[in-house]
Amino acid sequence: MIAERVPLKRYFCADREHILDTRLNPRVYEWNKDIEVDELWNDFHDKFEGVQGQCAESDLDKVVLMPKEQDKKQKQEQGVIYAVYDGQQRFITVSIFLAVIRDAFGELSKRSSVGLSEDDATFRETCMEQSDETAKLLCPKKVGKPDVFRILVKDRDSKFLSAILKGPVVSPSTQVSFKFRSCRL
C-alpha cells in the first residue's frame, strides 16, 4: 500500500471521480458536536484563516481508502467507489458542513428582492451559484445517470444523512458563522 497526502478538494470535486463507501466500516456515525465536530470545524478555520482571498489546501489528517472492485458499467454509472477504512467520521462530518453551507447560500439567495441595489442582486445571484456548486460536491451529477451521494453510509445512518444531503437543513433557527467558529443545527 502506498501512502500519500491528498488535498480535501480531490475527494469533494464536482465530478464522480471519488465516491466514498463507509458501509464496510464497523462504526456508525457517532461524532459529538462539542468535541470532534467542533475540533474539525476549528481545524478548517485555522487552515483557511491565514489565506487572503484563496482557499488553502487541506487534508483530512490520515485516511485509508481502497478502490472497490467494479465492473465497467458500475464505474460509468456511479464513478470509482473507494471503501473507507479510516476517515469515515471526518468524511461524513465534512459532508454535513457542506450541506449546511449549501443551504446557507440558498437562504441568502432567497432574501427579499424589494429595493435591492445592483450589488445586492449580484450578491444574491452569487449565493445561488455557490449553493448549486456546493450541492454538486455532495451529489455529483452525471448526464443520463441516476444521482448518487458522494458518500455511501450504513443503513442506520442513511436516513439521517440522506435528509441532510438532500437539504435544505437551514431554517430560521439555524446559525452558521462564516468566520468558521460556530455551527449550530
C-alpha positions in Angstrom: 0.0 0.0 0.0 1.3 3.5 -0.9 0.5 6.4 1.4 0.2 9.9 0.1 -1.2 13.3 1.3 -4.2 14.2 -0.8 -6.0 17.6 -0.6 -9.6 17.6 0.5 -10.7 19.0 -2.8 -9.7 15.8 -4.6 -12.4 13.9 -2.7 -15.1 16.6 -2.9 -14.9 17.7 -6.5 -17.9 18.2 -8.8 -17.2 15.1 -10.8 -17.7 11.5 -9.8 -14.0 10.6 -9.6 -14.4 9.6 -5.9 -17.5 8.0 -4.3 -16.7 7.1 -0.7 -18.3 4.0 0.7 -18.3 3.7 4.5 -20.7 0.7 4.7 -17.9 -1.8 5.3 -16.6 0.1 8.3 -18.0 -1.4 11.5 -18.6 2.0 13.1 -21.7 4.1 12.6 -21.5 7.9 12.6 -21.0 8.9 16.2 -19.1 12.1 16.4 -20.1 14.5 19.2 -20.7 18.2 18.2 -19.0 19.6 21.2 -15.8 17.6 20.8 -14.9 16.1 17.4 -17.1 18.2 15.2 -16.1 21.5 16.7 -12.4 20.4 16.5 -12.6 19.6 12.8 -14.6 22.9 12.1 -11.9 24.8 14.0 -9.1 23.0 12.1 -10.7 24.1 8.9 -10.9 27.7 10.2 -7.3 27.7 11.2 -6.2 26.4 7.8 -8.3 29.0 5.9 -7.9 31.9 8.2 -4.4 32.9 7.1 -5.1 32.8 3.4 -6.2 36.1 1.8 -8.7 35.6 -1.0 -7.9 31.9 -1.7 -8.9 28.6 -0.2 -6.0 26.9 1.5 -5.5 23.2 0.6 -6.4 21.0 3.4 -6.1 17.3 4.1 -8.1 15.1 6.4 -5.1 14.0 8.5 -4.9 10.3 7.8 -7.5 8.4 5.8 -7.3 4.9 4.4 -9.2 4.3 1.1 -9.1 1.2 -1.1 -10.7 1.1 -4.6 -13.6 -1.4 -4.7 -14.0 -4.0 -7.4 -16.4 -2.7 -10.0 -17.3 -3.7 -13.5 -17.1 -1.2 -16.3 -20.8 -0.4 -16.2 -20.7 0.4 -12.5 -17.8 2.7 -12.9 -19.6 4.5 -15.7 -22.8 4.9 -13.8 -21.5 5.6 -10.3 -17.9 6.7 -10.6 -15.0 5.0 -8.9 -16.0 3.8 -5.4 -13.5 3.7 -2.6 -14.0 1.7 0.6 -13.2 4.0 3.5 -11.3 2.0 6.1 -10.2 5.1 8.2 -11.6 8.6 7.9 -15.3 7.8 7.8 -16.3 10.2 10.7 -14.3 13.0 9.0 -15.8 12.4 5.6 -19.4 12.3 6.9 -18.8 15.5 9.0 -17.3 17.4 6.0 -20.4 16.3 4.1 -22.7 17.8 6.8 -20.6 21.0 6.8 -21.0 21.3 3.0 -24.8 20.7 3.3 -25.1 23.5 5.8 -23.0 25.9 3.7 -25.1 24.9 0.6 -28.3 25.7 2.4 -27.0 28.9 4.0 -26.1 30.2 0.5 -29.5 29.1 -0.7 -31.2 31.0 2.1 -29.2 34.1 1.4 -30.1 34.0 -2.3 -33.9 33.9 -1.4 -33.9 37.1 0.7 -36.4 39.7 -0.4 -35.6 41.4 -3.6 -37.7 44.5 -2.9 -35.5 47.6 -3.3 -32.3 45.7 -4.0 -29.4 47.6 -5.4 -27.5 46.1 -8.3 -24.8 44.9 -5.9 -27.4 43.2 -3.7 -28.9 41.4 -6.8 -25.4 40.3 -7.8 -24.8 39.1 -4.3 -28.0 37.0 -4.3 -27.1 35.5 -7.7 -23.6 34.7 -6.5 -25.1 33.0 -3.4 -27.4 30.9 -5.6 -24.5 29.8 -7.8 -22.4 28.9 -4.7 -25.3 26.9 -3.3 -25.6 25.0 -6.7 -21.9 24.4 -6.8 -21.7 23.1 -3.2 -24.7 20.8 -4.0 -22.6 19.2 -6.8 -19.9 18.4 -4.3 -22.4 16.4 -2.2 -24.3 14.7 -5.1 -22.2 14.9 -8.2 -24.3 14.8 -11.4 -23.7 12.6 -14.4 -25.7 13.2 -17.6 -28.2 10.4 -18.2 -27.3 8.6 -14.9 -29.1 8.4 -11.6 -28.0 10.7 -8.8 -25.6 9.3 -6.2 -24.4 10.8 -3.0 -20.6 11.4 -2.7 -20.6 9.3 0.5 -22.4 6.0 1.0 -23.3 5.1 4.6 -24.7 2.3 6.6 -28.5 1.9 6.6 -28.6 3.0 10.2 -27.1 6.4 9.3 -28.7 6.6 5.8 -32.0 8.3 6.7 -30.3 11.0 8.8 -27.5 11.7 6.3 -29.7 11.5 3.2 -32.1 14.1 4.7 -29.2 16.4 5.3 -27.5 15.8 2.0 -30.7 16.3 0.0 -31.4 19.5 2.1 -32.3 22.0 3.0 -31.2 21.9 6.6 -31.0 25.6 7.1 -34.0 27.1 8.9 -34.5 30.5 10.7 -33.3 28.8 13.9 -30.0 27.6 12.2 -27.0 29.7 12.8 -23.9 29.5 10.6 -20.9 31.7 11.3 -18.9 32.3 8.2 -15.9 33.1 10.4 -15.9 29.3 10.9 -16.1 29.5 14.7 -19.7 28.3 15.3 -22.1 25.9 13.7 -25.4 25.1 15.4 -28.0 22.8 13.9 
